[in-house]
Amino acid sequence: MNGVEARGGVEPSRYVLLLSAVFSDRLQGSEVDRTSEAIANLSRIAWARPVIARLNKAGGIRPENMPLMFEVRFADELHSTGAIAHYEFPAGVGQSTVEFRIDTSPPWLVELVSIRLSMAARRATREIAPLFEEQLFRWTSEDPGRSEEGEMITAEQKIAEKVFSGGRPTKFPPQDGALRLILADMRGYLDRGGDIADYREMAYGYRGLQESPDWRFLTHHWQNADGKFEPIKGLFEEGNPIAAVGLIRERIHFLGFIREERFYRGEIRDRALLLANPDLFTTQDKAIAAYATFPLARLGKLDPRKSVKFER
């Protein structure tokens, strides 16, 4: 967790104070170097040229293009495995496209989403010294979004936009044999990226925190339509009020979360956590078997159960 936190119980957290150089909007030298390396690696790869072209068209390596730079690094990690992908693949949902269709058996449809520092988090931020800022995440009735709970719901909504946007389904069609993944770059969540407990809660709600006794008290609560505080529901959880959740449960096999720290080739593979949809897999072993076909799976390197999680 970040800073000093008060979480759990039936009331939302009241204070979260952290003092740090706010860096999620700032490019690190290692990030620039890694992205430049990825561009060089991909420059002669036919399928990856559109990925580089999109970044170049937007102005190249610069802070506002961090999401496009993440796409380039992801593409390079795919290339490092020998995988071939189609960029901006039309999967048959209107005019929308999925960012990557990977030519595996079965194929994978992968959409990336970058979670950036939200407007509520910016409202909670003030400069206290050069390069140092104070963030006060405090729930109030006037500004409930300026809290850890609000940030978690905002992140869930951002992920959900990858299946439902503008009042209609987008990107991912009904089941067609392909495995589907939404992979979230979490660098801007709470400005430090959150942790595994946050990710499990976003996917499974409070059930995702039952694996460890150390997590059980971390449940976030939010005020429902009846004015009562209840645990925030995950994107795979029945009863989540976000409109896209039904489609996520029907169409998305995995929600993935990654927070890069060192920016080296292979870090996305090494650090990404994929959380399996219990509506689409009946057992952990079936989820792991599906995960094993993902080019960036860590099978043979680490225990796959540490890379893919399943909660019923």
NORHU-V840662 format. One record per residue. PHI is phi in degrees with one decimal (* if undefined). Layout:
phi=PHI
phi=PHI
//
This chain:
phi=*
phi=-101.8
phi=67.9
phi=-108.8
phi=-127.6
phi=-120.4
phi=-136.1
phi=97.6
phi=74.1
phi=-101.4
phi=-107.4
phi=-68.6
phi=-62.6
phi=-99.2
phi=-134.5
phi=-134.5
phi=-120.1
phi=-138.7
phi=-113.9
phi=-164.5
phi=-70.2
phi=-74.2
phi=-115.0
phi=-67.9
phi=-97.3
phi=-112.8
phi=-75.2
phi=-93.9
phi=-58.3
phi=-65.3
phi=-69.7
phi=-61.3
phi=-62.6
phi=-65.3
phi=-67.3
phi=-62.7
phi=-61.3
phi=-62.9
phi=-60.6
phi=-62.9
phi=-64.3
phi=-93.4
phi=-60.8
phi=-108.7
phi=-98.1
phi=-56.9
phi=-67.7
phi=-91.4
phi=-59.0
phi=-62.8
phi=-65.6
phi=-67.0
phi=-61.5
phi=-65.2
phi=-64.3
phi=-62.2
phi=-63.1
phi=-82.2
phi=114.7
phi=79.5
phi=-76.0
phi=-159.6
phi=-55.5
phi=-69.9
phi=-102.8
phi=-54.3
phi=-61.2
phi=-70.9
phi=-65.5
phi=-61.4
phi=-59.7
phi=-63.8
phi=-66.2
phi=-62.3
phi=-60.3
phi=-66.6
phi=-66.3
phi=-60.3
phi=-59.7
phi=-63.1
phi=-90.3
phi=88.4
phi=-71.0
phi=-118.7
phi=-134.3
phi=-110.5
phi=-92.5
phi=52.2
phi=-82.8
phi=-77.5
phi=-90.5
phi=102.4
phi=-111.5
phi=56.8
phi=-93.9
phi=-76.5
phi=-132.3
phi=-99.3
phi=-60.7
phi=-135.5
phi=-110.0
phi=-95.6
phi=-81.3
phi=-119.6
phi=-126.1
phi=-73.6
phi=-68.3
phi=-114.1
phi=-105.6
phi=-125.2
phi=-117.2
phi=-99.0
phi=-140.1
phi=-104.9
phi=-90.4
phi=-103.2
phi=-58.8
phi=-78.6
phi=-63.6
phi=-63.2
phi=-66.0
phi=-66.7
phi=-65.3
phi=-87.9
phi=-112.5
phi=-142.6
phi=-79.6
phi=-115.3
phi=-168.6
phi=-54.4
phi=70.4
phi=-123.8
phi=-134.0
phi=-109.5
phi=-117.6
phi=-116.0
phi=-88.4
phi=-135.8
phi=-70.7
phi=-136.9
phi=-65.7
phi=-77.4
phi=-143.7
phi=-64.5
phi=-69.0
phi=-86.6
phi=-154.8
phi=-59.3
phi=-61.6
phi=-62.6
phi=-65.7
phi=-66.3
phi=-66.0
phi=-61.5
phi=-63.7
phi=-59.9
phi=-64.1
phi=-63.4
phi=-64.6
phi=-64.1
phi=-62.7
phi=-78.5
phi=-123.3
phi=-149.5
phi=-147.9
phi=65.1
phi=80.3
phi=-148.9
phi=-62.4
phi=-142.3
phi=67.5
phi=-97.2
phi=-79.1
phi=-56.1
phi=-53.3
phi=-137.7
phi=100.2
phi=-82.8
phi=-87.7
phi=-123.0
phi=-136.5
phi=-107.6
phi=-108.8
phi=-101.1
phi=-82.1
phi=-93.7
phi=-55.7
phi=-90.8
phi=-69.4
phi=54.1
phi=70.6
phi=-122.1
phi=99.6
phi=71.3
phi=-150.6
phi=-60.6
phi=-64.9
phi=-61.1
phi=-66.0
phi=-64.2
phi=-67.4
phi=-64.5
phi=-85.1
phi=-115.1
phi=71.9
phi=-63.0
phi=-61.1
phi=-69.9
phi=-103.5
phi=-85.0
phi=-64.5
phi=-121.9
phi=-58.5
phi=-71.9
phi=-95.0
phi=-63.0
phi=-85.2
phi=-88.8
phi=-56.2
phi=-86.7
phi=-120.4
phi=-142.0
phi=-78.8
phi=-86.2
phi=-63.7
phi=-89.5
phi=84.3
phi=-99.3
phi=-88.3
phi=-141.4
phi=-58.7
phi=-63.2
phi=-89.4
phi=-81.5
phi=-72.1
phi=-97.1
phi=-104.7
phi=-62.9
phi=93.9
phi=-65.2
phi=-74.4
phi=-65.9
phi=-59.4
phi=-79.4
phi=-60.9
phi=-58.5
phi=-70.3
phi=-60.6
phi=-67.3
phi=-86.7
phi=-120.7
phi=-112.2
phi=-79.4
phi=-138.6
phi=-104.5
phi=-116.0
phi=-136.9
phi=-144.3
phi=-128.8
phi=-70.5
phi=-124.6
phi=-99.5
phi=58.1
phi=-127.1
phi=-68.4
phi=110.1
phi=-67.8
phi=-62.9
phi=-61.3
phi=-71.3
phi=-108.7
phi=-64.9
phi=-109.0
phi=-103.8
phi=-112.2
phi=-84.6
phi=-81.0
phi=-69.6
phi=-79.0
phi=-110.1
phi=-128.7
phi=-88.1
phi=-142.5
phi=-62.6
phi=-63.0
phi=-68.1
phi=-64.4
phi=-67.4
phi=-62.7
phi=-67.6
phi=-58.5
phi=-62.0
phi=-87.3
phi=-76.9
phi=-57.4
phi=-99.0
phi=-64.4
phi=-98.4
phi=-58.3
phi=85.5
phi=-105.1
phi=-138.1
phi=-57.9
phi=-59.9
phi=-70.7
phi=-87.5
phi=-99.2
phi=-128.4
phi=-119.7
phi=-140.0
phi=-138.3
phi=-110.8
//
